[in-house]
Amino acid sequence: MRRSSSGNGADPMERRVIVKSFVSEPPRYSRSQVEAFEWLAAAHALAASTRTGRAERSGALRERIMDLLLRYSCAPEHIGSRRSDIPDFMHTDWQRMTIFNLQESPRGRGLGIRNAFYAGTADRVVEALFSRDTQPPSDLIHVSCTGYVSPSPIQRLIERKGWNRSTRAVQVYHMGCYAALPALRIAAALTECGGARAEIVHTELCTLHFNPADHSPVQLIIQTLFADGHIRYAVVHDEARNRADGAFEIVALQEEVVPDSLDDMTWTVSEWGFEMTLSRDVPGKIADALPRFLVELFSKAGMKYSDEGEGAVFAIHPGGPRILDSVQELLGLKEIQLRLSRMILFERGNMSSATLPHIWMAAAADASVKPGSIIVSLAFGPGLTIAGAIFRKC
């Protein structure tokens, strides 16, 4: 990711792509994972009663669903709490639900209402994240896989701020959990095309797409794993001597689609919301491809994985505890190398594309991650796509 320029016989001056200035905007509501289990058990029981029309005892239904949750779902030992922008999760008064009016429909409200809720929330979040900005960035990149709206939240921000002639808008939508890494690649390219500073903003409302009418193990895992998350950060080309504390130099980026894996992870639009499917083969296929992927990623950075991997910090997207455990076992990583990934999963859950930037933000603020440290960042998503980056802490 390094570029050189020279003139009048001067020595070449290296310019590096720098990621910095992380700011998170917490979703409005927070529940512990224990409380989330209780809400989900009540919601699934009510959805089942509504769908069948049978007056089966609610207590028995809740106990049955809770047994399934305890058997299949992400336990409180792995996820302590999650956040959402939907007030429904804070109560069980089904008559005043915004989305999950399960007495009327076992799936809750349709996609049109859900997407309108996304549009209003994303607009508010983007406004809050940029409320103090007076200098326009050259580029604004909006990343999301949980809602569609056009004009987009960043276009509305540009209009409100009067940045119409100075800021370019780019939408990076529906890639899934790995989208932060393609967004970095786009931002780096834009700053080379006359841009001084690209700002990336993520608005993910994963909880908007829960379906309490689907009691399958995969859906129970999804509904106890995903959460909402919002974050922004800047990408600039900066001379080495001017790099800021709490920032990272992008040393290498890589992305590929694993062969014969197209149906192993999907994220599609349906009448009642977006629907995700996950195959049991995902961890195994990632494990098969990852060692070679890392060797090539380190080679792009002019390094050898065998030399540098043991001392690196691994910022891995926590698609779930099993993904982290599988990668740790496969690569022989120490627990301290995965500490930040497990910490963000425990504190916030899986926020889709916003998760990796929260791990980067934690690494930027963590004094134990010393300047010069190598950070290996990996994420996985539909395709089956593996995306990776190597950072060096400034």
FENFENNOR-V254025 format. One record per pair of residues at least 12 apart in sequence whose ideal C-beta (glycine too) atoms are under 8 Angstrom apart, sorted by the first residue. I is the first residue (numbers start at 1). J is the second residue. D is the distance in whole Angstrom. If there is no record, write none. Layout:
i=I j=J d=D
i=I j=J d=D
//
This chain:
i=1 j=16 d=7
i=1 j=17 d=5
i=1 j=188 d=6
i=1 j=249 d=8
i=1 j=250 d=4
i=1 j=251 d=6
i=1 j=252 d=7
i=1 j=253 d=7
i=2 j=14 d=5
i=2 j=15 d=7
i=2 j=16 d=6
i=2 j=17 d=8
i=3 j=15 d=5
i=3 j=192 d=7
i=3 j=237 d=7
i=13 j=239 d=6
i=14 j=239 d=8
i=14 j=240 d=6
i=15 j=237 d=5
i=15 j=238 d=7
i=15 j=239 d=6
i=16 j=237 d=7
i=16 j=238 d=6
i=16 j=239 d=8
i=16 j=240 d=6
i=16 j=243 d=7
i=16 j=249 d=5
i=16 j=250 d=8
i=17 j=188 d=5
i=17 j=191 d=7
i=17 j=235 d=7
i=17 j=236 d=8
i=17 j=237 d=6
i=17 j=249 d=7
i=17 j=250 d=4
i=18 j=235 d=7
i=18 j=236 d=5
i=18 j=237 d=7
i=18 j=238 d=4
i=18 j=243 d=6
i=18 j=244 d=7
i=18 j=247 d=5
i=18 j=248 d=7
i=18 j=249 d=6
i=18 j=250 d=8
i=18 j=394 d=7
i=19 j=184 d=7
i=19 j=233 d=6
i=19 j=234 d=7
i=19 j=235 d=6
i=19 j=247 d=6
i=19 j=248 d=5
i=19 j=249 d=8
i=19 j=250 d=6
i=19 j=360 d=7
i=19 j=391 d=7
i=20 j=233 d=7
i=20 j=234 d=5
i=20 j=236 d=7
i=20 j=244 d=5
i=20 j=246 d=7
i=20 j=247 d=4
i=20 j=248 d=7
i=20 j=364 d=8
i=20 j=394 d=8
i=21 j=232 d=8
i=21 j=233 d=6
i=21 j=234 d=4
i=21 j=244 d=8
i=21 j=247 d=8
i=22 j=231 d=7
i=22 j=232 d=8
i=22 j=233 d=5
i=22 j=246 d=8
i=22 j=357 d=7
i=22 j=360 d=7
i=22 j=361 d=4
i=22 j=364 d=6
i=23 j=129 d=6
i=23 j=231 d=7
i=23 j=232 d=5
i=23 j=233 d=7
i=24 j=229 d=8
i=24 j=230 d=7
i=24 j=231 d=5
i=24 j=358 d=6
i=24 j=361 d=6
i=25 j=125 d=5
i=25 j=128 d=5
i=25 j=129 d=5
i=25 j=230 d=4
i=25 j=231 d=7
i=25 j=232 d=8
i=26 j=83 d=6
i=26 j=230 d=8
i=27 j=83 d=4
i=27 j=84 d=6
i=27 j=85 d=5
i=27 j=227 d=8
i=27 j=228 d=4
i=27 j=229 d=7
i=27 j=230 d=7
i=28 j=83 d=8
i=28 j=84 d=8
i=28 j=85 d=5
i=28 j=87 d=8
i=29 j=83 d=6
i=29 j=84 d=5
i=29 j=85 d=7
i=29 j=86 d=7
i=29 j=87 d=6
i=29 j=89 d=6
i=29 j=90 d=5
i=30 j=81 d=6
i=30 j=82 d=7
i=30 j=83 d=5
i=30 j=84 d=8
i=31 j=81 d=7
i=31 j=82 d=7
i=31 j=84 d=8
i=31 j=89 d=6
i=31 j=90 d=7
i=32 j=76 d=7
i=32 j=80 d=7
i=32 j=81 d=5
i=33 j=74 d=7
i=33 j=75 d=7
i=33 j=76 d=4
i=33 j=79 d=5
i=33 j=80 d=6
i=33 j=81 d=6
i=33 j=82 d=7
i=33 j=224 d=7
i=34 j=76 d=5
i=36 j=82 d=6
i=36 j=89 d=7
i=36 j=224 d=7
i=37 j=66 d=7
i=37 j=69 d=5
i=37 j=70 d=8
i=37 j=73 d=7
i=37 j=76 d=8
i=37 j=224 d=7
i=38 j=66 d=8
i=39 j=89 d=6
i=39 j=92 d=7
i=40 j=65 d=7
i=40 j=69 d=6
i=40 j=212 d=7
i=40 j=220 d=8
i=40 j=223 d=6
i=40 j=224 d=7
i=41 j=62 d=5
i=41 j=63 d=8
i=41 j=65 d=4
i=41 j=66 d=4
i=41 j=69 d=6
i=42 j=58 d=8
i=42 j=62 d=6
i=42 j=92 d=5
i=43 j=92 d=8
i=43 j=100 d=6
i=43 j=102 d=6
i=43 j=212 d=4
i=44 j=61 d=8
i=44 j=65 d=4
i=44 j=212 d=5
i=44 j=213 d=8
i=44 j=215 d=6
i=45 j=58 d=6
i=45 j=61 d=4
i=45 j=62 d=5
i=45 j=64 d=8
i=45 j=65 d=5
i=46 j=58 d=7
i=46 j=94 d=7
i=46 j=102 d=5
i=46 j=103 d=7
i=46 j=106 d=8
i=46 j=212 d=7
i=47 j=102 d=5
i=47 j=106 d=4
i=47 j=107 d=7
i=47 j=212 d=4
i=47 j=213 d=5
i=48 j=61 d=6
i=48 j=65 d=8
i=48 j=106 d=7
i=48 j=213 d=8
i=48 j=215 d=7
i=49 j=61 d=7
i=50 j=102 d=6
i=50 j=103 d=6
i=50 j=104 d=8
i=50 j=105 d=7
i=50 j=106 d=4
i=51 j=106 d=4
i=51 j=213 d=6
i=65 j=215 d=7
i=68 j=215 d=6
i=68 j=217 d=7
i=68 j=220 d=6
i=69 j=220 d=6
i=69 j=224 d=7
i=71 j=217 d=8
i=72 j=217 d=4
i=72 j=220 d=5
i=72 j=221 d=6
i=73 j=220 d=5
i=73 j=221 d=6
i=73 j=223 d=8
i=73 j=224 d=4
i=73 j=225 d=8
i=74 j=221 d=7
i=74 j=224 d=5
i=74 j=225 d=5
i=74 j=320 d=6
i=74 j=321 d=6
i=74 j=349 d=8
i=78 j=320 d=8
i=78 j=321 d=4
i=78 j=345 d=7
i=78 j=346 d=7
i=79 j=224 d=7
i=79 j=225 d=7
i=79 j=345 d=6
i=79 j=346 d=6
i=79 j=349 d=5
i=80 j=346 d=5
i=80 j=347 d=6
i=81 j=347 d=7
i=81 j=348 d=8
i=81 j=349 d=8
i=82 j=207 d=8
i=82 j=226 d=8
i=82 j=227 d=4
i=82 j=228 d=8
i=82 j=348 d=7
i=82 j=349 d=4
i=83 j=227 d=5
i=83 j=228 d=6
i=83 j=229 d=7
i=83 j=348 d=7
i=83 j=349 d=8
i=84 j=205 d=8
i=84 j=207 d=4
i=84 j=227 d=7
i=84 j=228 d=5
i=85 j=121 d=5
i=85 j=125 d=8
i=85 j=205 d=6
i=85 j=207 d=8
i=85 j=228 d=5
i=86 j=98 d=6
i=86 j=99 d=6
i=86 j=100 d=8
i=86 j=117 d=7
i=86 j=205 d=8
i=86 j=207 d=6
i=86 j=208 d=6
i=86 j=228 d=8
i=88 j=100 d=5
i=89 j=207 d=7
i=98 j=117 d=7
i=99 j=113 d=7
i=99 j=114 d=6
i=99 j=117 d=7
i=99 j=208 d=7
i=100 j=210 d=8
i=100 j=212 d=7
i=102 j=212 d=6
i=106 j=212 d=7
i=106 j=213 d=4
i=107 j=211 d=5
i=107 j=212 d=7
i=107 j=213 d=5
i=107 j=272 d=4
i=107 j=273 d=8
i=108 j=210 d=8
i=108 j=211 d=7
i=108 j=212 d=7
i=108 j=272 d=7
i=108 j=273 d=8
i=110 j=271 d=6
i=110 j=272 d=6
i=111 j=269 d=7
i=111 j=270 d=7
i=111 j=271 d=6
i=111 j=272 d=6
i=111 j=273 d=6
i=114 j=208 d=5
i=114 j=209 d=7
i=114 j=273 d=5
i=115 j=147 d=6
i=115 j=148 d=6
i=115 j=149 d=7
i=117 j=205 d=8
i=117 j=208 d=7
i=118 j=146 d=7
i=118 j=147 d=3
i=118 j=148 d=8
i=118 j=149 d=7
i=118 j=205 d=5
i=118 j=208 d=6
i=119 j=147 d=7
i=119 j=149 d=4
i=119 j=153 d=8
i=121 j=203 d=7
i=121 j=205 d=6
i=122 j=144 d=7
i=122 j=147 d=6
i=122 j=149 d=7
i=122 j=153 d=4
i=122 j=203 d=4
i=122 j=205 d=8
i=123 j=153 d=5
i=123 j=156 d=6
i=125 j=153 d=7
i=125 j=203 d=5
i=125 j=230 d=5
i=126 j=142 d=8
i=126 j=153 d=4
i=126 j=154 d=6
i=126 j=156 d=8
i=126 j=157 d=5
i=126 j=201 d=6
i=126 j=203 d=7
i=127 j=157 d=7
i=127 j=160 d=7
i=129 j=201 d=6
i=129 j=230 d=7
i=129 j=231 d=8
i=129 j=232 d=5
i=130 j=157 d=6
i=130 j=161 d=7
i=130 j=199 d=8
i=130 j=201 d=8
i=130 j=232 d=7
i=133 j=161 d=7
i=136 j=158 d=8
i=136 j=161 d=7
i=136 j=163 d=4
i=136 j=166 d=4
i=136 j=167 d=5
i=137 j=167 d=6
i=137 j=195 d=8
i=137 j=196 d=8
i=137 j=197 d=5
i=137 j=198 d=6
i=137 j=199 d=4
i=137 j=234 d=7
i=138 j=166 d=7
i=138 j=167 d=7
i=138 j=168 d=7
i=138 j=190 d=7
i=138 j=191 d=7
i=138 j=194 d=7
i=138 j=195 d=3
i=138 j=196 d=5
i=138 j=197 d=6
i=138 j=198 d=6
i=139 j=167 d=7
i=139 j=168 d=5
i=139 j=169 d=8
i=139 j=170 d=7
i=139 j=187 d=7
i=139 j=190 d=4
i=139 j=191 d=7
i=139 j=195 d=5
i=139 j=197 d=8
i=139 j=198 d=4
i=139 j=199 d=7
i=140 j=154 d=4
i=140 j=157 d=7
i=140 j=158 d=7
i=140 j=167 d=6
i=140 j=168 d=7
i=140 j=169 d=5
i=140 j=170 d=7
i=140 j=198 d=8
i=140 j=199 d=5
i=140 j=201 d=7
i=141 j=154 d=8
i=141 j=170 d=5
i=141 j=171 d=8
i=141 j=172 d=6
i=141 j=183 d=6
i=141 j=186 d=6
i=141 j=187 d=6
i=141 j=190 d=8
i=141 j=198 d=6
i=141 j=199 d=7
i=141 j=200 d=5
i=141 j=201 d=7
i=142 j=154 d=4
i=142 j=169 d=7
i=142 j=170 d=7
i=142 j=171 d=5
i=142 j=172 d=7
i=142 j=173 d=8
i=142 j=201 d=6
i=142 j=203 d=7
i=143 j=172 d=5
i=143 j=173 d=8
i=143 j=175 d=8
i=143 j=179 d=5
i=143 j=180 d=7
i=143 j=183 d=5
i=143 j=200 d=6
i=143 j=201 d=7
i=143 j=202 d=5
i=143 j=203 d=8
i=143 j=353 d=5
i=143 j=354 d=8
i=144 j=172 d=8
i=144 j=173 d=6
i=144 j=174 d=8
i=144 j=202 d=7
i=144 j=203 d=5
i=144 j=204 d=6
i=144 j=353 d=7
i=145 j=173 d=7
i=145 j=174 d=5
i=145 j=175 d=6
i=145 j=176 d=5
i=145 j=177 d=8
i=145 j=179 d=6
i=145 j=204 d=7
i=145 j=267 d=6
i=145 j=274 d=8
i=145 j=352 d=6
i=145 j=353 d=6
i=146 j=203 d=8
i=146 j=204 d=5
i=146 j=205 d=5
i=146 j=206 d=6
i=146 j=208 d=6
i=146 j=209 d=7
i=146 j=274 d=7
i=146 j=352 d=7
i=147 j=203 d=7
i=147 j=205 d=6
i=147 j=208 d=7
i=148 j=173 d=7
i=152 j=169 d=7
i=152 j=171 d=5
i=153 j=201 d=8
i=153 j=203 d=7
i=154 j=169 d=5
i=154 j=171 d=8
i=154 j=201 d=7
i=155 j=169 d=5
i=168 j=190 d=7
i=168 j=195 d=7
i=170 j=186 d=6
i=170 j=190 d=7
i=172 j=186 d=7
i=174 j=267 d=7
i=175 j=353 d=7
i=175 j=381 d=6
i=175 j=382 d=8
i=175 j=385 d=8
i=176 j=265 d=7
i=176 j=267 d=6
i=176 j=352 d=7
i=176 j=353 d=7
i=176 j=381 d=3
i=176 j=382 d=5
i=176 j=385 d=8
i=177 j=317 d=5
i=177 j=319 d=6
i=177 j=350 d=7
i=177 j=352 d=5
i=177 j=353 d=6
i=177 j=355 d=7
i=177 j=356 d=8
i=177 j=379 d=6
i=177 j=380 d=7
i=177 j=381 d=5
i=178 j=255 d=8
i=178 j=317 d=7
i=178 j=353 d=7
i=178 j=356 d=8
i=178 j=379 d=4
i=178 j=380 d=6
i=178 j=381 d=4
i=178 j=385 d=6
i=178 j=386 d=8
i=178 j=387 d=4
i=179 j=202 d=8
i=179 j=352 d=8
i=179 j=353 d=4
i=179 j=381 d=7
i=180 j=200 d=7
i=180 j=202 d=7
i=180 j=353 d=5
i=180 j=354 d=8
i=180 j=356 d=5
i=180 j=357 d=5
i=180 j=379 d=7
i=181 j=253 d=6
i=181 j=255 d=7
i=181 j=356 d=7
i=181 j=377 d=7
i=181 j=379 d=6
i=181 j=387 d=4
i=181 j=388 d=7
i=181 j=389 d=6
i=182 j=255 d=7
i=182 j=387 d=7
i=183 j=200 d=5
i=183 j=353 d=8
i=184 j=200 d=7
i=184 j=235 d=6
i=184 j=250 d=6
i=184 j=253 d=6
i=184 j=389 d=7
i=185 j=253 d=5
i=185 j=255 d=8
i=186 j=198 d=8
i=187 j=200 d=6
i=187 j=235 d=4
i=188 j=235 d=6
i=188 j=237 d=8
i=188 j=250 d=7
i=188 j=253 d=8
i=191 j=235 d=6
i=191 j=236 d=6
i=191 j=237 d=5
i=192 j=237 d=7
i=196 j=236 d=7
i=197 j=234 d=6
i=197 j=235 d=7
i=197 j=236 d=5
i=198 j=234 d=7
i=198 j=235 d=5
i=198 j=236 d=8
i=199 j=232 d=6
i=199 j=233 d=7
i=199 j=234 d=5
i=199 j=235 d=8
i=200 j=232 d=7
i=200 j=233 d=6
i=200 j=234 d=8
i=200 j=235 d=7
i=200 j=357 d=8
i=201 j=230 d=8
i=201 j=231 d=7
i=201 j=232 d=4
i=202 j=229 d=7
i=202 j=230 d=6
i=202 j=231 d=5
i=202 j=232 d=8
i=202 j=353 d=5
i=202 j=354 d=4
i=202 j=357 d=6
i=203 j=230 d=5
i=203 j=354 d=8
i=204 j=228 d=6
i=204 j=229 d=5
i=204 j=230 d=7
i=204 j=351 d=5
i=204 j=352 d=5
i=204 j=353 d=6
i=204 j=354 d=5
i=205 j=228 d=5
i=206 j=226 d=4
i=206 j=227 d=6
i=206 j=228 d=6
i=206 j=350 d=7
i=206 j=351 d=7
i=206 j=352 d=5
i=207 j=226 d=7
i=207 j=227 d=6
i=207 j=228 d=6
i=208 j=228 d=8
i=208 j=273 d=7
i=209 j=273 d=4
i=209 j=274 d=4
i=209 j=275 d=7
i=209 j=276 d=8
i=210 j=222 d=8
i=210 j=223 d=5
i=210 j=273 d=8
i=211 j=223 d=8
i=211 j=272 d=6
i=211 j=273 d=6
i=211 j=275 d=7
i=218 j=277 d=7
i=218 j=278 d=5
i=221 j=278 d=7
i=221 j=320 d=7
i=222 j=276 d=6
i=222 j=278 d=7
i=225 j=320 d=6
i=225 j=349 d=6
i=225 j=350 d=5
i=226 j=349 d=6
i=226 j=350 d=5
i=226 j=351 d=7
i=226 j=352 d=7
i=227 j=348 d=6
i=227 j=349 d=4
i=227 j=350 d=7
i=227 j=351 d=5
i=228 j=351 d=7
i=229 j=348 d=6
i=229 j=351 d=3
i=229 j=352 d=7
i=229 j=354 d=4
i=229 j=355 d=7
i=229 j=358 d=6
i=230 j=354 d=6
i=231 j=354 d=5
i=231 j=357 d=5
i=231 j=358 d=6
i=231 j=361 d=7
i=233 j=357 d=6
i=233 j=360 d=7
i=233 j=361 d=8
i=243 j=394 d=4
i=244 j=394 d=6
i=245 j=371 d=8
i=245 j=394 d=7
i=246 j=364 d=4
i=246 j=365 d=6
i=246 j=394 d=8
i=247 j=364 d=7
i=247 j=393 d=8
i=247 j=394 d=4
i=248 j=360 d=7
i=248 j=363 d=8
i=248 j=364 d=7
i=248 j=375 d=7
i=248 j=391 d=4
i=248 j=392 d=7
i=248 j=393 d=6
i=248 j=394 d=6
i=249 j=391 d=6
i=249 j=392 d=5
i=249 j=394 d=6
i=250 j=389 d=6
i=250 j=390 d=8
i=250 j=391 d=6
i=251 j=301 d=4
i=251 j=374 d=8
i=251 j=389 d=8
i=251 j=390 d=4
i=251 j=391 d=6
i=251 j=392 d=6
i=252 j=297 d=6
i=252 j=298 d=8
i=252 j=300 d=4
i=252 j=301 d=4
i=252 j=389 d=7
i=252 j=390 d=5
i=253 j=300 d=8
i=253 j=387 d=8
i=253 j=388 d=7
i=253 j=389 d=5
i=254 j=293 d=7
i=254 j=296 d=6
i=254 j=297 d=5
i=254 j=300 d=6
i=254 j=387 d=7
i=254 j=388 d=5
i=254 j=389 d=8
i=255 j=385 d=7
i=255 j=386 d=7
i=255 j=387 d=4
i=255 j=388 d=7
i=256 j=289 d=8
i=256 j=293 d=7
i=256 j=385 d=7
i=256 j=386 d=6
i=257 j=383 d=4
i=257 j=384 d=7
i=257 j=385 d=5
i=258 j=285 d=5
i=258 j=286 d=7
i=258 j=288 d=8
i=258 j=289 d=5
i=258 j=383 d=7
i=258 j=384 d=4
i=258 j=385 d=7
i=258 j=386 d=6
i=261 j=281 d=8
i=261 j=285 d=5
i=261 j=383 d=7
i=261 j=384 d=4
i=262 j=383 d=7
i=262 j=384 d=8
i=263 j=279 d=7
i=264 j=278 d=8
i=264 j=279 d=4
i=264 j=281 d=5
i=264 j=282 d=5
i=264 j=285 d=6
i=264 j=384 d=5
i=265 j=277 d=7
i=265 j=278 d=6
i=265 j=279 d=7
i=265 j=282 d=6
i=265 j=380 d=8
i=265 j=381 d=7
i=265 j=382 d=5
i=265 j=383 d=7
i=265 j=384 d=6
i=266 j=382 d=6
i=267 j=381 d=8
i=267 j=382 d=5
i=282 j=319 d=8
i=282 j=323 d=8
i=282 j=380 d=7
i=282 j=384 d=7
i=283 j=322 d=6
i=283 j=323 d=6
i=283 j=326 d=4
i=285 j=384 d=6
i=286 j=323 d=7
i=286 j=326 d=7
i=286 j=327 d=8
i=286 j=380 d=6
i=286 j=384 d=7
i=286 j=386 d=7
i=287 j=326 d=6
i=287 j=327 d=8
i=287 j=330 d=5
i=289 j=386 d=6
i=290 j=327 d=7
i=290 j=330 d=6
i=290 j=331 d=7
i=290 j=378 d=8
i=290 j=386 d=7
i=291 j=330 d=7
i=291 j=331 d=8
i=293 j=386 d=5
i=293 j=388 d=6
i=294 j=309 d=7
i=294 j=331 d=8
i=294 j=376 d=7
i=294 j=388 d=7
i=297 j=376 d=8
i=297 j=388 d=5
i=297 j=389 d=8
i=297 j=390 d=6
i=298 j=390 d=7
i=300 j=390 d=8
i=301 j=390 d=5
i=303 j=374 d=8
i=303 j=390 d=7
i=308 j=374 d=6
i=309 j=331 d=7
i=309 j=376 d=7
i=311 j=374 d=7
i=312 j=337 d=7
i=312 j=373 d=8
i=312 j=374 d=4
i=312 j=375 d=7
i=312 j=376 d=5
i=313 j=337 d=6
i=313 j=340 d=7
i=313 j=363 d=6
i=313 j=369 d=6
i=313 j=373 d=6
i=313 j=374 d=7
i=313 j=375 d=5
i=313 j=376 d=7
i=314 j=327 d=8
i=314 j=331 d=8
i=314 j=333 d=6
i=314 j=337 d=5
i=314 j=338 d=6
i=314 j=341 d=7
i=314 j=375 d=8
i=314 j=376 d=5
i=314 j=377 d=8
i=314 j=378 d=7
i=315 j=340 d=6
i=315 j=341 d=6
i=315 j=356 d=7
i=315 j=359 d=4
i=315 j=360 d=6
i=315 j=363 d=6
i=315 j=375 d=5
i=315 j=376 d=7
i=315 j=377 d=4
i=315 j=378 d=8
i=315 j=391 d=8
i=316 j=338 d=7
i=316 j=341 d=5
i=316 j=359 d=8
i=316 j=377 d=7
i=316 j=378 d=5
i=316 j=379 d=7
i=317 j=341 d=8
i=317 j=350 d=8
i=317 j=355 d=5
i=317 j=356 d=5
i=317 j=359 d=8
i=317 j=378 d=7
i=317 j=379 d=4
i=317 j=380 d=7
i=318 j=341 d=5
i=318 j=342 d=7
i=318 j=344 d=7
i=318 j=345 d=4
i=318 j=350 d=6
i=318 j=355 d=7
i=319 j=350 d=6
i=319 j=380 d=6
i=320 j=350 d=7
i=321 j=345 d=7
i=323 j=380 d=7
i=324 j=338 d=6
i=324 j=341 d=6
i=324 j=342 d=6
i=324 j=345 d=7
i=327 j=378 d=7
i=340 j=359 d=5
i=340 j=362 d=5
i=340 j=363 d=6
i=340 j=366 d=7
i=341 j=359 d=6
i=343 j=362 d=7
i=344 j=358 d=5
i=344 j=359 d=5
i=344 j=362 d=6
i=355 j=379 d=8
i=356 j=377 d=6
i=356 j=379 d=6
i=359 j=377 d=8
i=360 j=375 d=8
i=360 j=377 d=7
i=360 j=391 d=8
i=363 j=375 d=6
i=363 j=393 d=7
i=364 j=393 d=7
i=369 j=393 d=6
i=370 j=393 d=7
i=371 j=393 d=5
i=371 j=394 d=6
i=372 j=392 d=6
i=372 j=393 d=6
i=373 j=392 d=7
i=373 j=393 d=5
i=374 j=390 d=6
i=374 j=391 d=7
i=374 j=392 d=6
i=375 j=390 d=7
i=375 j=391 d=4
i=375 j=392 d=7
i=375 j=393 d=7
i=376 j=388 d=7
i=376 j=389 d=8
i=376 j=390 d=6
i=377 j=389 d=4
i=377 j=390 d=8
i=377 j=391 d=7
//
